[in-house]
Amino acid sequence: MGGMRVNDRQMKQAMKKMGIKQTSIDGVTEVVIRTKEKEIVIRNADVICVEMPGSKSYQVSGTEEERAVGADGVAKPTFPEEDVSLVMSQANCDRDKAIAALEATDGQPAEAIIKIISE
């Protein structure tokens, strides 16, 4: 439709007429999508629920991280290589200690460095 734009208010009115309701879900800290092989974890997630007659869908945005699923079915976190390297270099520690600190601090490199340094 060459150049025709719909403003926000008109879009909301059209959605309401079609029975579509959109709401933000507050207080979400993470969303986990679990498959047989891995988990996709979205931290600091913003979640929008879109309700249509007969169905609901969710739009999720945030920081994505993948975790491998262990043999016992429990996900083992994996961290970006840059984060592990950063913790190792700044805290002057080995890889295992860096990963353990990242696990203890929910994957936050700055907190992991402080944790190791203050030990």
N, C-alpha and C positions, 0 to 999 in steps of 0.2 A: 504494500500500500504506500507507494512513493511519498515519503516525507510526512505521512500522517502519524502523529504521536498521541498516545493516551496518557493523560496525567495520572498521578497516583490515586487521587480521589475517585476518578472515573473507573480505574482498575478495581479498587476496593468495592465500589458499588456493583460492578459487573460480577465480581466473585460472589458477593452476597446474594445476588439474584440467582446465581447458579447453585447456591447452597454450599459454597466453599468458605471455610473458616480457617484463618491462619493465626496461630498463637505461638508466642515465644515461651520456651520452658526455662525457667530461671533456676539458678543454683547447680547447673550441671558441671561436674568437674572433669569427667571423662566418659567416653562412649567406647565400648568394646565390640568389635565385630569378630566373632570366633568361627573359624573354619576347621576342618579336620587337621590341616597342616600348620596353621598359624593363627595369630590374633592380630588384628589391626586396632591399635589403641589411638583414640583421638583425644588429646588432652586440651584443657582450657576450651572445651567445646561450647559452641553456640548452636542451639538446637531449635528449629522451628517445626511445629507440628501443623500439617495441612490436612484438614478434615474435609472429605467430600462425602456426599451421600453414599453410604455403604463401604467406605474405606478411609484409612488414615495413612499418611506417609510422613516421613521425617527428613528434613534437610539438616545436615550436620556439617559444621566447618570448625577447624581448629588445627592444632599441631599433630601431625600423624607420625606414628611409630609402629614398627612391626615387631612382634615377639614370636619366637618359635614355641610350639607346644611340645612339652617334654613327654617322655614315654608314659608317665602316669596321668597324662591328660591335663596337667597343670601347666599353664603358660610360663615360660622362662623369659624374662625380659631381655631384649637386645637393645643396644644403644648405638647411636650413630658413631662411626669410627672417629669423627672429628672430636666428639665429646670425650671419648675414652682417651684419645691422644692428648687433649687439652689437660685433663685431670692428671694424667701421668707426668706431663712436662711441668705443670705448675706445682704439683704436690711432691714431685720427685719420688714417684713410687712405681711399682710394677703394675702390669696389666690387671692381674687378679684383684689387687687392692683397689685399683681405680674402679673396676666393675662393681666390686662389693660396695664401695662408697656411693656409686651412682644408684645401685639398687636401694640402698638405705635412705637415699634422698629423693626418691621418685624421679630419677633421671635428670636432676638439676645439677649441672656441672659446677657452678659457683659454690653451691652448698656442699657438694662432694669434696671440693678442694679444701674448703674451710674445715670440714669434718676430719680429713686426713691430717691436715696441718695442726689441728688442735688436739690430736691424740697424744 
